[in-house]
Amino acid sequence: MNRLRALIVDDEDLARLRLRALLADCTLPGAEVVAEAASASEALHRIAGTEVDVVLLDIQMPGLDGLQLARRLREMPNRPLVVFVTAHAGHALQAFDIDAADYLTKPVRRARLQEALLRVSQRLGYLPPTAAAGMPAPEQPVLVVSDRGRVQRVPVADILYLKAELKYVTLRTASHAYVLDDSLSELEQRLGDMLLRVHRNALVARSAVCRLERRCPGVEGQGEGDGESWAVQVEPTGEWLAVSRRQLGIVRELLAGGGL
């Protein structure tokens, strides 16, 4: 298995030293620190003269911050992957929008760092078939959410629906409900056709739609002027979500087996 060539970027000497020590203990895959940098400008200089697979990148630094540097790196040919290593969890949504391979919060645990390196190796194609056997499957699409101050990665496959309510959007899985600050239209653009819009205030996973019925007026989310009161039942929770007249035909086609 290839050893990853790592660049550590952090403006604190002790933080770089600790990360270097943790990397020395990682073995599957291993990583070699090929350079260090205390600023974004120094990091760009190092990358220009050194082959780098992964940048372990702090966010809050003088000058260009880590997010700005990551955007610069995305424009480079053969760009290295980025793993953010930061004391602040609040930038995770932006980090994954920049296609970060992972997001670690300080103090970093060796096992968590090892997991991030494995994810980088998988994305770079460094794992031979024999090494990949028995290891975690390639990462599935996720939506990064903040729940009670904790950043979590929710697999898109687990999402049952997204529903706009006042200034927030509720994300529902079979076991949990999360409250997001994103707008429903922004989420729809990011998720593409993974979810189906059934109403101006709701997106539903196609696989979660189990029944379409004419409901009595007053179904939650049904606004005035929508005409007939239709709703879909979402499994496995059994909840009902309003279907607008405009989307009624699309939902019927889905349930008829059209697959859309």
Backbone torsions as a table, in degrees:
resi	resn	phi	psi	omega
1	MET	NA	132.1	-179.4
2	ASN	-63.3	137.8	171.3
3	ARG	-79.8	134.9	-179.1
4	LEU	-76.9	139.0	175.5
5	ARG	-93.5	114.9	-170.7
6	ALA	-112.3	140.9	171.0
7	LEU	-113.7	123.5	177.7
8	ILE	-96.8	125.7	-179.4
9	VAL	-124.1	110.0	179.8
10	ASP	-159.5	137.6	-177.7
11	ASP	-80.4	-4.5	178.9
12	GLU	-103.5	124.2	-178.7
13	ASP	-58.9	-44.2	-177.4
14	LEU	-65.9	-35.0	178.7
15	ALA	-65.4	-41.9	178.1
16	ARG	-65.3	-39.9	-179.5
17	LEU	-63.5	-44.1	179.9
18	ARG	-64.3	-41.9	-179.3
19	LEU	-65.8	-39.1	176.8
20	ARG	-60.9	-41.3	179.6
21	ALA	-65.7	-40.3	178.2
22	LEU	-64.6	-41.2	179.9
23	LEU	-62.9	-33.7	179.9
24	ALA	-64.6	-24.6	-179.9
25	ASP	-91.1	-6.4	-179.7
26	CYS	-85.2	133.4	-175.2
27	THR	-126.5	-19.6	-173.9
28	LEU	-135.2	82.1	0.5
29	PRO	-85.4	164.5	173.7
30	GLY	-84.7	165.9	179.5
31	ALA	-142.3	141.3	177.7
32	GLU	-113.6	126.0	177.7
33	VAL	-78.8	109.6	-177.8
34	VAL	-92.3	-16.4	179.3
35	ALA	-167.9	160.2	173.5
36	GLU	-131.0	156.7	178.2
37	ALA	-148.4	145.5	-179.6
38	ALA	-102.6	1.3	-179.4
39	SER	-156.4	166.5	179.1
40	ALA	-65.8	-41.3	-179.9
41	SER	-63.4	-41.0	177.3
42	GLU	-65.5	-37.1	178.8
43	ALA	-63.2	-42.8	178.3
44	LEU	-61.6	-38.5	177.6
45	HIS	-64.5	-43.6	-179.8
46	ARG	-63.9	-43.3	-178.2
47	ILE	-65.5	-33.4	179.8
48	ALA	-62.8	-28.0	-176.5
49	GLY	-114.9	8.0	-175.2
50	THR	-141.3	139.1	175.0
51	GLU	-78.5	123.8	-175.1
52	VAL	-129.4	133.3	176.2
53	ASP	-91.9	-39.4	-174.3
54	VAL	-142.2	138.5	175.3
55	VAL	-107.9	119.3	174.5
56	LEU	-91.3	107.1	-159.4
57	LEU	-121.9	122.8	171.1
58	ASP	-74.2	161.2	-179.0
59	ILE	-101.4	-52.1	-176.0
60	GLN	-86.5	105.1	179.7
61	MET	-140.6	157.1	175.1
62	PRO	-62.4	149.8	-179.3
63	GLY	74.0	-139.8	175.3
64	LEU	-60.8	133.7	176.7
65	ASP	-87.5	178.2	-174.9
66	GLY	-64.1	-36.3	178.9
67	LEU	-64.9	-42.2	178.7
68	GLN	-65.2	-39.4	177.8
69	LEU	-64.7	-42.0	179.9
70	ALA	-60.6	-37.1	177.6
71	ARG	-66.2	-37.0	176.2
72	ARG	-63.3	-42.3	-178.2
73	LEU	-64.1	-33.4	-179.5
74	ARG	-61.9	-24.6	-177.9
75	GLU	-83.8	-7.9	-175.8
76	MET	-85.5	144.3	171.0
77	PRO	-68.8	145.2	-179.0
78	ASN	52.1	43.0	-175.5
79	ARG	-64.3	146.4	174.0
80	PRO	-75.1	155.5	173.0
81	LEU	-77.1	157.2	-176.9
82	VAL	-118.5	130.2	168.8
83	VAL	-117.4	114.8	178.8
84	PHE	-77.0	137.3	177.0
85	VAL	-129.3	105.3	-169.6
86	THR	-145.3	158.4	177.4
87	ALA	-84.6	-5.3	-173.1
88	HIS	-117.9	125.1	-179.3
89	ALA	-84.0	-12.1	-171.4
90	GLY	-71.0	-9.6	-178.0
91	HIS	-100.6	7.5	-172.2
92	ALA	-61.8	-40.1	-179.1
93	LEU	-60.9	-44.9	177.9
94	GLN	-64.8	-38.8	-177.5
95	ALA	-61.5	-44.6	-178.1
96	PHE	-76.0	-23.7	172.2
97	ASP	-66.1	-26.4	177.3
98	ILE	-86.7	5.3	178.5
99	ASP	71.6	38.7	174.4
100	ALA	-64.8	143.5	177.9
101	ALA	-71.9	-30.4	179.3
102	ASP	-165.7	169.9	-177.1
103	TYR	-141.4	109.2	-177.6
104	LEU	-108.5	140.5	176.8
105	THR	-106.9	140.3	179.5
106	LYS	-76.8	147.7	-4.2
107	PRO	-73.6	135.5	-175.5
108	VAL	-81.7	134.4	174.0
109	ARG	-91.3	146.4	-177.8
110	ARG	-59.1	-42.4	-178.7
111	ALA	-61.7	-38.2	179.8
112	ARG	-70.2	-37.6	176.5
113	LEU	-65.3	-41.0	178.4
114	GLN	-60.4	-40.1	177.3
115	GLU	-61.8	-40.8	179.4
116	ALA	-65.4	-41.0	178.8
117	LEU	-64.4	-38.0	177.3
118	LEU	-63.1	-41.3	178.6
119	ARG	-63.2	-40.3	177.6
120	VAL	-62.9	-45.4	-179.8
121	SER	-60.6	-39.7	178.0
122	GLN	-63.8	-43.2	-178.5
123	ARG	-68.9	-30.8	179.3
124	LEU	-83.4	-9.3	-179.1
125	GLY	75.6	25.7	-177.8
126	TYR	-83.4	-11.4	-176.7
127	LEU	-88.5	116.9	174.6
128	PRO	-68.4	160.7	-177.5
129	PRO	-53.3	-40.3	-178.1
130	THR	-67.3	-35.2	179.9
131	ALA	-76.4	-33.6	-177.5
132	ALA	-71.9	-25.5	-179.1
133	ALA	-61.2	130.0	177.8
134	GLY	84.7	-6.2	178.1
135	MET	-92.6	167.0	-179.3
136	PRO	-56.2	143.1	179.1
137	ALA	-66.6	157.1	178.1
138	PRO	-53.8	146.2	-174.0
139	GLU	-61.2	133.8	177.3
140	GLN	-88.0	159.4	178.6
141	PRO	-56.4	136.3	-178.7
142	VAL	-131.9	160.1	171.3
143	LEU	-117.5	125.5	-177.9
144	VAL	-87.4	124.8	-178.2
145	VAL	-128.3	157.3	175.7
146	SER	-110.6	120.7	-177.0
147	ASP	-126.0	110.5	180.0
148	ARG	54.2	42.3	177.0
149	GLY	84.2	-4.5	179.5
150	ARG	-106.5	132.8	177.5
151	VAL	-83.9	128.6	179.9
152	GLN	-130.3	151.2	177.6
153	ARG	-106.8	110.6	-178.7
154	VAL	-98.1	117.1	177.4
155	PRO	-57.5	134.1	180.0
156	VAL	-58.7	-33.2	-179.9
157	ALA	-63.2	-19.7	-179.6
158	ASP	-88.6	-10.1	-176.2
159	ILE	-75.3	126.6	174.9
160	LEU	-89.7	-45.7	176.9
161	TYR	-160.6	162.7	171.7
162	LEU	-124.4	127.7	-175.7
163	LYS	-132.6	127.4	178.8
164	ALA	-79.6	130.1	178.3
165	GLU	-139.9	113.8	-177.0
166	LEU	54.5	-120.2	-176.4
167	LYS	-93.8	1.5	-173.3
168	TYR	-125.2	169.7	175.2
169	VAL	-123.1	130.8	175.8
170	THR	-92.8	126.7	173.7
171	LEU	-102.9	124.7	-176.6
172	ARG	-115.8	127.9	168.6
173	THR	-112.0	-179.4	-179.3
174	ALA	-64.5	-25.4	-173.4
175	SER	-119.1	-6.2	-172.4
176	HIS	-154.7	155.4	173.0
177	ALA	-122.9	131.4	179.7
178	TYR	-116.2	148.9	176.7
179	VAL	-109.2	122.3	-176.0
180	LEU	-111.2	151.8	176.6
181	ASP	-89.3	-14.3	-177.6
182	ASP	-67.3	153.8	174.9
183	SER	-82.1	156.2	-179.3
184	LEU	-64.0	-36.8	-180.0
185	SER	-66.5	-38.1	177.3
186	GLU	-64.3	-42.9	179.4
187	LEU	-65.2	-38.0	178.9
188	GLU	-63.5	-39.8	177.9
189	GLN	-65.4	-39.9	-178.5
190	ARG	-70.7	-35.4	-175.3
191	LEU	-91.4	-8.9	178.0
192	GLY	61.7	-132.9	-177.1
193	ASP	-96.5	18.9	178.5
194	MET	-66.3	-29.6	177.3
195	LEU	-122.7	154.1	-177.4
196	LEU	-106.1	129.8	175.8
197	ARG	-77.5	123.7	178.4
198	VAL	-109.7	-14.3	-177.2
199	HIS	-159.8	163.5	179.5
200	ARG	-62.7	-19.2	-178.6
201	ASN	-112.2	12.6	-174.8
202	ALA	-151.1	138.4	169.6
203	LEU	-118.2	136.9	-175.9
204	VAL	-128.3	140.2	174.7
205	ALA	-64.4	133.0	-177.3
206	ARG	-58.0	-40.2	-177.6
207	SER	-71.1	-15.5	-177.7
208	ALA	-89.8	-11.7	-179.1
209	VAL	-78.0	116.3	-176.9
210	CYS	-115.9	-19.4	-175.5
211	ARG	-157.5	143.4	175.1
212	LEU	-123.1	126.1	-178.5
213	GLU	-139.9	152.8	169.0
214	ARG	-77.7	124.1	-174.9
215	ARG	-112.9	162.4	176.1
216	CYS	-67.2	149.3	176.1
217	PRO	-53.6	144.6	179.2
218	GLY	105.5	3.4	174.2
219	VAL	-56.3	134.8	-176.1
220	GLU	-53.6	127.2	178.2
221	GLY	94.1	-10.1	-178.9
222	GLN	-81.0	117.0	-179.3
223	GLY	-92.4	162.9	177.0
224	GLU	-67.5	145.6	178.0
225	GLY	88.6	4.0	178.0
226	ASP	-85.7	0.3	179.1
227	GLY	76.4	-131.3	-178.8
228	GLU	-59.8	141.6	-179.4
229	SER	-92.4	92.0	177.5
230	TRP	-107.7	153.0	179.1
231	ALA	-150.4	154.1	174.6
232	VAL	-107.1	145.9	173.8
233	GLN	-97.2	134.5	-177.3
234	VAL	-103.0	127.3	176.0
235	GLU	-103.6	148.7	11.2
236	PRO	-94.9	6.1	-174.5
237	THR	-79.5	-21.8	-179.0
238	GLY	79.8	6.1	-179.1
239	GLU	-71.8	154.3	177.6
240	TRP	-111.5	136.3	176.5
241	LEU	-125.3	138.0	-178.6
242	ALA	-64.2	145.7	175.6
243	VAL	-116.8	127.1	179.6
244	SER	-76.1	157.7	179.9
245	ARG	-59.7	-36.1	-179.3
246	ARG	-62.7	-35.6	-175.9
247	GLN	-95.2	-1.0	-174.5
248	LEU	-59.4	-44.6	-178.5
249	GLY	-64.1	-37.7	-179.6
250	ILE	-65.8	-41.4	179.5
251	VAL	-67.2	-40.2	177.7
252	ARG	-61.2	-41.8	179.7
253	GLU	-64.7	-38.7	178.1
254	LEU	-61.7	-47.1	-178.1
255	LEU	-69.8	-25.0	178.1
256	ALA	-77.4	-4.9	178.0
257	GLY	99.2	13.0	180.0
258	GLY	-68.9	-27.0	178.5
259	GLY	74.4	-20.8	178.4
260	LEU	51.3	NA	NA
